Amino acid sequence: MSEIAFTALLGSRILILCIALAIDAIFGEPDVLWRRIPHPVVVMGRLIDRLDRTLNRPDTAARVNRLRGIIALTILLGLTALAGLGLILLAGSGILGFALSVIVVAILLAARSLHDHVRAVAVPLGEGKLAAARHAVSMIVGRDTANLDEAGVARAAIESCAENYADGVVAPAFWYLVAGLPGILVYKALNTADSMIGHRTERHVTFGWAAARLDDVANFIPARLAGMTLVAAAMVQPARSARHSFGIMLRDAGNHASPNAGWPEAAMAGALDVALAGPRSYREYTSDDAWLNADGRRTLTAGDIDDALRLMHRATIIALVVCVLGGLLVALS
């Protein structure tokens, strides 16, 4: 590919990403549409479930079941990559292809959906409706929420906000800029697989090994970019310290059980000066994770969730500005 063609392609993808983010922010995921046709992620989930039920044999040797998981993941990612290439060939490179790309990218970004789900926790929590807040947060986290107090519910919502900002907004955008429609589709399929079969449960510890490890690789750069944009957002959010956010991120990110989630979560913890993570109870096990920003405030409230959302919004805008400026630099070089 010539330098001029590469510059034009990058510029086109950045413009598409900007428009897609705007559409996602305005319209989100309209229920009226997805009640009639399945969302692409739902289709991916159905395929993963089918592969899981067909190929997963927990009673076989670990190495054999791990190989089965690799085969399942290869099938999943191969089909989604082909779907992305098919969309490109179907729409062509004109205005139809541009419009189709905008629509697909907007559908696969989750900024508005993330905001709505996290805000759905803050509203009842702020009204003193703890049971409703527990139910709302159970929709976005995997831990056992039945016995969480107000601070626990707020902490879970903020952690979900930070982690899903990385893998629901930054990572899809990153992989779209890198590899176009096949890139964003493959990433979403991989991330969905990790959320469904990438856990260390008895059924999936071997079969989901490939999905979990490859998802770690795919999120390595986006997670750190997400952390840095949250640090930058702290610079422009009143009463927040970007220096503290950056310091906590560098110091505590590695304390998280995930090699990636710790970066945005530690940056968020430092920016809000609250303690996140720590020991948590899941349906099948209890974790004894270290605290992120252990000296931070632990009496979290609904107001802290709203602060986290404001920080995420500013971080998203900063990430977009960086993309545009990067595209301009490439075009001028």
C-alpha positions in Angstrom: 0.0 0.0 0.0 1.4 3.4 -1.0 1.9 6.1 1.7 -0.9 8.2 0.1 -3.3 5.3 0.1 -2.4 4.5 3.8 -3.0 8.1 4.8 -6.4 8.2 3.0 -7.4 4.9 4.6 -6.4 6.1 8.1 -8.2 9.4 7.6 -11.3 7.6 6.4 -11.3 5.3 9.5 -10.8 8.2 11.9 -13.7 10.0 10.3 -15.9 6.9 10.4 -15.0 6.4 14.1 -15.9 10.0 15.0 -19.3 9.7 13.3 -19.9 6.3 14.8 -19.1 7.5 18.3 -21.5 10.4 17.8 -24.2 8.1 16.7 -23.6 5.7 19.6 -23.7 8.6 22.0 -27.0 9.9 20.6 -28.9 6.7 19.9 -27.2 4.0 21.9 -28.7 0.6 21.2 -32.4 1.1 20.2 -34.4 -1.7 21.7 -37.0 -1.4 19.0 -34.4 -2.6 16.5 -32.8 -5.4 18.5 -36.2 -6.8 19.4 -36.7 -7.5 15.6 -33.2 -8.7 14.7 -30.4 -10.1 16.8 -27.5 -7.8 17.8 -24.2 -9.0 16.2 -22.8 -9.7 19.7 -25.9 -11.9 20.4 -25.1 -13.8 17.2 -21.5 -14.2 18.3 -22.7 -15.4 21.7 -25.0 -18.0 20.2 -22.1 -19.3 18.1 -19.8 -19.5 21.1 -22.5 -21.3 23.1 -23.0 -23.8 20.3 -19.2 -24.4 20.1 -19.0 -24.7 23.8 -21.8 -27.3 24.0 -20.4 -29.2 20.9 -16.7 -29.3 21.6 -16.2 -28.7 25.3 -15.4 -32.0 27.1 -14.3 -31.2 30.7 -13.9 -34.9 31.5 -11.2 -35.4 28.9 -7.5 -34.8 29.4 -6.6 -31.1 30.0 -4.4 -30.8 26.9 -7.1 -32.4 24.7 -9.8 -30.1 25.9 -7.5 -27.1 25.6 -6.9 -28.1 22.0 -10.7 -28.3 21.5 -10.9 -24.7 22.8 -8.3 -23.5 20.4 -10.2 -25.2 17.5 -13.5 -23.5 18.7 -11.8 -20.1 18.9 -10.3 -20.5 15.5 -13.7 -21.3 14.0 -15.2 -18.3 15.8 -12.6 -15.8 14.8 -12.3 -17.1 11.3 -16.0 -16.8 10.7 -16.1 -13.2 12.1 -13.1 -12.2 10.0 -14.8 -13.6 6.9 -18.0 -11.7 7.8 -16.0 -8.4 8.1 -14.3 -9.0 4.7 -17.7 -9.9 3.2 -19.2 -6.6 4.4 -16.3 -4.7 2.8 -16.8 -6.6 -0.5 -20.5 -6.2 -0.4 -20.6 -2.5 0.2 -17.6 -1.5 -1.9 -15.5 1.6 -1.3 -18.0 4.4 -2.2 -20.6 6.1 -0.1 -22.4 2.9 0.6 -19.3 1.3 2.1 -18.6 4.4 4.2 -22.2 4.4 5.5 -22.1 0.7 6.3 -18.8 1.1 8.1 -20.3 3.9 10.2 -23.3 1.8 11.1 -21.3 -1.4 12.0 -18.8 0.5 14.1 -21.5 2.4 15.9 -23.3 -0.8 16.7 -20.1 -2.4 18.1 -19.1 0.5 20.3 -20.5 0.5 23.8 -20.0 4.0 25.2 -23.8 4.8 25.5 -24.7 1.3 26.7 -22.0 1.5 29.3 -23.2 4.9 30.5 -26.8 3.7 30.7 -26.0 0.5 32.6 -23.7 2.2 35.1 -26.1 5.1 35.6 -28.9 2.6 36.2 -26.9 1.6 39.4 -26.3 5.2 40.5 -30.0 6.3 40.3 -31.5 3.8 42.8 -28.5 3.9 45.0 -28.8 7.7 45.3 -32.5 7.2 46.2 -31.6 4.8 49.0 -33.0 1.8 47.1 -30.2 -0.7 47.8 -32.0 -3.8 46.6 -32.7 -2.2 43.2 -29.1 -1.0 43.0 -27.8 -4.5 43.8 -30.0 -5.9 41.0 -28.8 -3.2 38.5 -25.1 -3.8 39.3 -25.6 -7.6 39.0 -26.3 -7.0 35.3 -22.8 -5.6 34.7 -20.5 -7.6 37.0 -19.9 -11.3 37.6 -19.5 -11.2 41.4 -22.2 -12.1 43.9 -24.1 -8.8 44.6 -26.7 -10.1 47.1 -24.9 -8.9 50.2 -23.1 -5.8 48.9 -23.6 -2.7 51.0 -23.8 0.8 49.5 -20.1 1.2 49.2 -19.7 -2.3 47.7 -22.4 -1.6 45.0 -20.8 1.8 44.1 -17.3 0.2 44.0 -18.5 -2.6 41.7 -20.2 -0.1 39.3 -17.1 2.1 39.2 -14.8 -0.9 38.5 -17.2 -2.0 35.7 -17.2 1.5 34.3 -13.4 1.6 34.1 -12.8 -1.9 32.8 -15.6 -1.7 30.2 -14.4 1.7 29.1 -11.2 -0.1 28.1 -12.7 -3.2 26.4 -16.0 -1.8 25.3 -14.9 1.6 23.9 -11.1 2.0 23.6 -10.3 -1.5 22.4 -13.0 -1.8 19.6 -12.0 1.7 18.4 -8.3 0.7 18.4 -8.8 -2.5 16.5 -11.0 -0.8 14.0 -8.3 1.8 13.3 -5.7 -1.0 13.0 -7.7 -3.5 10.9 -11.0 -2.0 9.8 -14.3 -4.0 10.0 -12.6 -7.4 10.2 -10.5 -6.1 13.1 -13.4 -4.7 15.2 -15.6 -7.8 14.5 -12.8 -10.2 15.5 -12.1 -8.3 18.6 -15.8 -8.2 19.7 -16.0 -12.0 19.0 -12.9 -12.6 21.1 -14.0 -10.4 23.9 -17.4 -12.0 24.0 -15.8 -15.5 24.1 -13.6 -14.4 27.0 -16.6 -13.2 28.9 -18.5 -16.5 28.3 -15.8 -19.2 28.5 -12.7 -17.5 29.6 -13.2 -18.0 33.3 -11.3 -20.4 35.6 -14.4 -22.5 36.4 -14.3 -26.3 36.3 -16.0 -26.4 32.9 -13.9 -23.7 31.2 -10.5 -23.7 32.8 -9.0 -25.6 29.9 -11.5 -25.1 27.1 -11.5 -21.3 27.6 -7.8 -21.0 28.0 -7.1 -19.8 24.5 -9.9 -17.3 24.6 -8.7 -15.8 27.9 -5.0 -15.7 26.8 -5.7 -14.2 23.4 -8.1 -11.6 24.9 -5.2 -10.6 27.2 -3.0 -10.0 24.2 -5.7 -8.1 22.3 -6.3 -5.8 25.2 -2.7 -5.2 26.2 -2.3 -1.9 24.3 -6.0 -0.6 24.6 -6.0 -1.1 28.4 -3.0 1.0 28.8 -4.3 3.6 26.4 -7.5 3.7 28.4 -5.6 4.2 31.6 -3.7 7.1 30.1 -6.8 8.8 28.8 -8.4 8.5 32.2 -5.3 10.1 33.7 -5.6 12.9 31.1 -9.3 13.3 31.9 -8.3 13.9 35.5 -6.4 17.0 34.3 -9.6 18.6 33.1 -12.1 17.4 35.7 -12.4 19.7 38.7 -10.9 18.5 42.0 -9.1 15.6 40.4 -5.4 15.0 40.3 -3.9 13.6 37.1 -0.5 13.2 38.9 -2.1 11.0 41.6 -4.0 9.1 39.0 -0.9 8.4 37.0 1.1 7.4 40.1 -1.5 5.0 41.4 -1.8 3.5 37.9 1.9 2.8 37.6 2.1 1.5 41.2 -1.0 -0.6 41.5 -2.0 -1.8 38.0 0.1 -4.9 38.4 -1.7 -5.8 41.6 -4.9 -6.6 39.7 -5.7 -10.2 38.9 -6.0 -9.3 35.3 -2.9 -8.2 33.4 -5.0 -5.4 31.7 -8.0 -4.4 33.8 -5.7 -3.0 36.5 -4.6 -0.1 34.3 -8.0 1.7 33.8 -9.2 0.6 37.2 -6.1 1.9 39.0 -6.2 5.1 37.0 -9.8 5.6 38.0 -9.1 4.8 41.6 -6.3 7.4 41.7 -8.3 10.0 39.9 -11.3 9.7 42.3 -9.0 8.9 45.2 -11.1 5.9 46.2 -10.0 2.3 46.9 -11.1 -0.2 44.3 -10.9 -4.0 43.8 -9.9 -5.8 47.0 -11.5 -9.1 48.2 -14.6 -10.1 46.3 -17.1 -12.9 46.3 -18.1 -14.7 43.1 -20.7 -17.3 42.6 -18.2 -20.2 42.5 -15.2 -18.8 44.4 -13.9 -15.9 46.5 -11.0 -13.7 45.4 -8.5 -12.2 47.7 -7.3 -9.4 45.4 -5.2 -6.5 46.5 -6.7 -3.1 46.8 -6.0 -0.5 44.1 -5.2 2.8 45.9 -5.5 1.1 49.2 -5.2 4.4 51.1 -8.1 5.9 49.2 -11.6 6.5 50.5 -13.7 3.3 50.9 -17.1 4.8 51.8 -18.2 5.2 48.2 -21.7 6.5 47.2 -23.8 7.1 44.1 -22.0 10.5 43.7 -18.8 8.6 43.1 -20.4 6.6 40.3 -21.5 9.9 38.7 -17.9 11.2 39.0 -16.6 8.0 37.4 -19.0 8.5 34.5 -18.0 12.1 34.0 -14.3 11.0 34.0 -15.1 8.3 31.4 -16.9 10.8 29.1 -13.9 13.2 29.2 -11.5 10.4 28.6 -13.5 9.3 25.5 -13.4 12.8 24.1 -9.6 13.0 24.7 -9.1 9.6 23.0 -11.0 10.9 20.0 -9.0 14.1 19.8 -5.8 12.1 20.0 -7.0 9.9 17.1 -7.8 13.0 15.0 -4.5 14.7 15.8 -2.6 11.5 15.0 -4.4 11.3 11.6 -3.5 14.9 10.9 0.1 14.3 11.7 0.2 11.2 9.4 -1.4 13.2 6.6 1.1 16.1 7.0 4.2 14.0 7.3 
